[in-house]
Amino acid sequence: RGRSAGSPGAVALPRPLGADAHDEEPMLVAQRKNPDFHGFSADPEADVLNMRAVFLAGISVAIVLGSVFVYYLPDYGLQQWARREAEIQVRDRERKGLPLLTSNYYDPKRLPLPPPE
């Protein structure tokens, strides 16, 4: 395998593509027929039509799936949850007639304090 009929140490190298007119790559032939070849079909009209269809579908899928992905991303930093929780607390305190903010986070009457000594 790989030995030629010539000298015993000579190795036959494969011929490069395009060396013979019959061994030319189909893509090169299609590019010679159609200089605006996009790689979808040898027929120029079908090539342009397929290229436009793939481009439209690819961009549409990227835009639609990209926007769906961004829309359904989780609440970063729980900002929306914190806002809703704050609005619930404000409505609850207004309903009870309490001030919205107090200086004490916990009710001092319910905190167990050490006896004064």
Contacts in CASP RR format, 6 or more apart in sequence:
PFRMAT RR
TARGET T0000
AUTHOR 0000-0000-0000
METHOD contacts of the structure
MODEL  1
RGRSAGSPGAVALPRPLGADAHDEEPMLVAQRKNPDFHGFSADPEADVLN
MRAVFLAGISVAIVLGSVFVYYLPDYGLQQWARREAEIQVRDRERKGLPL
LTSNYYDPKRLPLPPPE
2 11 0 8 1.000
2 12 0 8 1.000
3 9 0 8 1.000
3 10 0 8 1.000
3 11 0 8 1.000
3 12 0 8 1.000
4 10 0 8 1.000
4 11 0 8 1.000
4 12 0 8 1.000
15 23 0 8 1.000
17 23 0 8 1.000
17 24 0 8 1.000
17 25 0 8 1.000
18 24 0 8 1.000
18 25 0 8 1.000
18 28 0 8 1.000
26 42 0 8 1.000
27 37 0 8 1.000
27 39 0 8 1.000
29 42 0 8 1.000
30 37 0 8 1.000
30 39 0 8 1.000
30 42 0 8 1.000
30 47 0 8 1.000
31 37 0 8 1.000
33 42 0 8 1.000
33 44 0 8 1.000
34 42 0 8 1.000
34 44 0 8 1.000
34 47 0 8 1.000
36 44 0 8 1.000
36 47 0 8 1.000
36 48 0 8 1.000
37 44 0 8 1.000
37 47 0 8 1.000
38 47 0 8 1.000
38 48 0 8 1.000
38 50 0 8 1.000
38 51 0 8 1.000
39 47 0 8 1.000
39 51 0 8 1.000
40 46 0 8 1.000
40 47 0 8 1.000
40 50 0 8 1.000
40 51 0 8 1.000
40 54 0 8 1.000
41 47 0 8 1.000
41 50 0 8 1.000
75 81 0 8 1.000
90 100 0 8 1.000
93 99 0 8 1.000
93 100 0 8 1.000
94 100 0 8 1.000
END
